[in-house]
Amino acid sequence: MHLLSFHYKSPDATSEDAKSAADEILELLGTITGSGEDVGTKFSDTAAEFTDMIASEIKTAGIYNASKWQSAAMAVIHAGGVANKWSSHLEDYKTAISNLKAEAEDAKTRYLGASGKTSDVDKIIKYNAEIRELNGRAGKAWAGLVEDSDGCSNLLRQGPTESAMKVLVAEGGIGWLPYNVLGAEMPIPVDASDGKKMGKEMEKYLDEDGKVIDDRYYEIVAALNAVNARALVLAKRGDNLSEKEIGFLQSFFEELEKLDSDPRTAANEGTGYSEGVLSIPERLSAMGAIDESGQIDDKWQGFIEGIGTGLLVLSDETLGGNFKYVPDSVANALYGPQSSYYLEKEGAEDLAFVHGEQYWREDMRNLSVILGESNDETQGGAKFSRELTATVGANIDTLMNDNNPGSPAWPEFHAPSEEQLESLVDVSTRNKSANHAILTGEGGTYETDTKDVLEGLFTYAWEDEGAAVSGLTDWISEDALSDLPSVRERAGEAAAGLVEQITSKDMFAKLVSTGETVTEQTPDGPITYENASFTALNPEVASSLGDIFVRYVDSFAFPTGQGDVAFEHSEGYDGDPQIRIAMEEQNSIDFMQFLMGDTETAAKTVDTANKYSTIMMDIGAASGEPGIAGERVGRLNGMMETALQNDALDRNMDLDEAKERKDNLVAMGPNVVADTASLYPPIGMGVKWAINFATGDIVDAVVEEAPHQSERETNIFDRQGMKTQSDLIVLDTAIESDSENIERMSEKDRETLKDAGILVPDSDGELHVELSENKLQELDAEEREDVDRAINRSLNLVQVKVEVPDSGAGSFTNSGRHYSDQYLDNFDRKKEDVQDKYGVSDEEYKEKKDAQSGWSW
């Protein structure tokens, strides 16, 4: 019977050949960079800057172009990496064949003996069976090598792309080279084992008697910050870090978490009471790396920034992180003083008089040092950020309490400074999902009441005037107009939650009267208000709420609530999204009263109302629904008047002072925003997505034209001015809708309006109405009377024609006078309804003011 033999295919090249070729290719980096043949080896083992790789004589040469040098370097790294990868595949194939050869020799010895021959048929059959199986495995190994060859060829054709580099960093032996040339766009060669090793090494530097800073320290810091930089790039693209990169951070912090506390005692200066990661600032302070003012030594700045940013990245679910990866010392601090960790600290370490909250305050101080140095473009995860906002807001009094253990034998426990707290809030409010959770009533792990959180954050007199805290709400106004429904919905839910919480009866009382004193600078000198509103106390928060008012102005002007404040998202006219915050009139009044607490925000709010009124007049006339428009503006007027009255009473103003302030706010309004016309698009978009009585085309046309006619804005508190403006708009609409209306007007009235500059020809010679009330203000009393009579007579004669979309009727007409009166009658009726229900007359105002004389609110 025939004996089979083991056979296999041999490639044209050996692994040694491919490796030699890879080395020769990578040595070209030395030529490109001018830094010698070993530059590839030197810079593949650690993170560095590309400029570090380039020789100074090249960098200073006139021909040096960083982009071109980077492209050339990447081409070399790419080709060398592919060659290295091919070498590995060849070596794997060589090893596989060598092993198969050994198995074939073993089979030969077992079945054929030393002679290699036998007449035993059974042995020959068994031997041939094993050789056949080995030949099959050799064939599969060859097929795998061919497949690997194709893969390497594809990588070469692909060029030095990010996806190609991911493969080559893992399998091409090029290490940090892609990152060092192109930065965080390229993958990073780290994993959990690297993190564990580096974390363990870093511990040795974090001791007063430990290892002196050397090159390895800087290599570790560079690797940590490289992962963080990679996270920032991926976050902007909506991608995750790889499991290896997350694993690096996780294991790195796990090692740092093993750091022990070194409590201060009567006999031992120690470093502090914090443990794990949070002990690091205390350790650095003991080493002199952080001075008494909080200034961090330059050599340690990169490390503190690295761990601060790394904690945020590690916690961020959108990057592949998770709150469960956060070190326990940090998580315990975020849970707050009510967590079991701090409760168990009561009286620990022979400090029977020390409360657990004092350990917590010190931990929060150390956390503020770490997170305060984090990259300001990086956010923590949703749970991480929510917990941090909740714990600061709900425990603000504890954090700012200077109480320390009473025994002079024990050094003080340290709490965070106000500036450090502001930095914590700045970090915690970067995550919009976390802000949404707080504003919609979702507290922390220990079921923190979010009203307590908001009260703490809003009523504290921040040195930055609430700039950091305003991050909780600043994002809403921008996201409210997003093209993405999910983003709009999140913003709307947050806005509704905010309105519901701060205008609830108990919260309103706390927020409108904070017990704090505010001094406001006015043209007549400083005025001091006691027990001021939170918006007077923190004007940056007021400004943020004012932006929300701009975006949802129609919701505040036309409350549609049925008891609860809620975000409504449905389909309106023409399939456009219908976006509203359903609320009660009292919610709207209370919210506007908050806005009146800060003078600039109050002026902007009044200006917004005036612009809204102008837009609604135009929409009402163009849509054939002037009555609906007038009702909306009238209601807004009544509620805003009430809010101003309430705020003035709280400021202990007399009636004349209250009226003067209102007039001043109207005058200030257009000057508060640098480009006041820029308010029209967001107001208009908010209106378009809120009303259901006009098509999107009508709203778009009105809003597009409005910024160019800002000189004709109405004063929502000037009833006569609004009547004149309404008459002019209706007359203009009538003439535009039917050219015969010009002929319906008497010749005398036409000439009167022409002479006054009210009727003017356009470029085609066609007459149209000049809507600026400034024209009327230029007239003397007699001329003004003539013009008013001409307008009134003309409105009685002209007919307004309105096209009705999706209607068999097509259009309908009505007299101009009827149109304008509809707007004004509904304005007056609704304003009166609101003021009768919520406001006070001048006499009632005086009575209330007299009742509180002798003591201020």
Salt bridges, closest charged atoms under 4 A:
GLU16 OE2 - LYS94 NZ 3.19
ASP23 OD1 - LYS19 NZ 2.98
GLU103 OE2 - ARG137 NH2 2.92
ASP106 OD2 - ARG110 NE 2.75
GLU130 OE1 - ARG110 NH2 2.88
GLU133 OE1 - ARG137 NH1 3.40
ASP148 OD2 - HIS89 ND1 3.30
GLU162 OE2 - ARG230 NH2 2.63
GLU162 OE2 - ARG237 NH2 2.98
GLU171 OE1 - LYS85 NZ 2.27
GLU185 OE1 - ARG237 NH1 3.10
GLU201 OE1 - ARG216 NH2 2.82
ASP214 OD2 - LYS211 NZ 3.69
GLU219 OE1 - ARG216 NH1 3.09
ASP239 OD2 - ARG237 NE 3.37
GLU245 OE2 - ARG230 NE 3.73
GLU255 OE2 - LYS196 NZ 3.06
GLU255 OE1 - LYS200 NZ 3.33
GLU255 OE2 - LYS258 NZ 3.04
GLU275 OE2 - LYS345 NZ 3.54
ASP297 OD1 - LYS299 NZ 3.49
GLU346 OE1 - HIS355 ND1 3.69
GLU362 OE2 - ARG264 NH2 3.07
GLU377 OE1 - LYS236 NZ 3.25
GLU387 OE2 - ARG386 NH2 3.11
ASP426 OD2 - ARG430 NH2 3.26
GLU442 OE2 - ARG386 NH1 2.70
GLU455 OE1 - LYS510 NZ 3.62
ASP479 OD2 - LYS432 NZ 3.20
ASP479 OD2 - ARG490 NH2 3.53
GLU493 OE1 - HIS436 NE2 2.78
ASP506 OD1 - LYS451 NZ 3.54
GLU520 OE1 - ARG651 NH1 3.91
ASP547 OD1 - LYS604 NZ 2.32
ASP554 OD2 - ARG580 NH1 2.62
ASP554 OD1 - ARG632 NE 2.89
GLU585 OE2 - ARG635 NE 3.56
ASP607 OD2 - LYS611 NZ 2.82
ASP618 OD2 - ARG712 NH2 2.30
GLU631 OE2 - ARG635 NH2 3.89
GLU631 OE1 - ARG829 NH2 3.22
GLU641 OE1 - LYS662 NZ 3.17
ASP647 OD2 - ARG651 NE 2.72
ASP647 OD2 - ARG661 NH1 3.05
ASP700 OD2 - LYS688 NZ 3.12
GLU713 OE2 - LYS611 NZ 3.01
ASP727 OD2 - LYS723 NZ 2.89
ASP727 OD1 - ARG817 NH2 2.69
ASP738 OD2 - ARG744 NH1 3.30
GLU740 OE1 - ARG744 NH2 3.71
ASP749 OD1 - ARG793 NH2 2.64
GLU751 OE2 - LYS754 NZ 3.63
GLU785 OE1 - ARG789 NH1 3.86
ASP786 OD1 - ARG789 NH2 2.64
ASP788 OD1 - ARG784 NE 3.19
ASP821 OD1 - ARG817 NE 3.06
ASP828 OD2 - ARG719 NH2 2.45
ASP833 OD2 - ARG829 NH1 3.84
ASP833 OD2 - LYS830 NZ 4.00
ASP842 OD2 - LYS659 NZ 2.92
GLU843 OE2 - LYS846 NZ 3.95
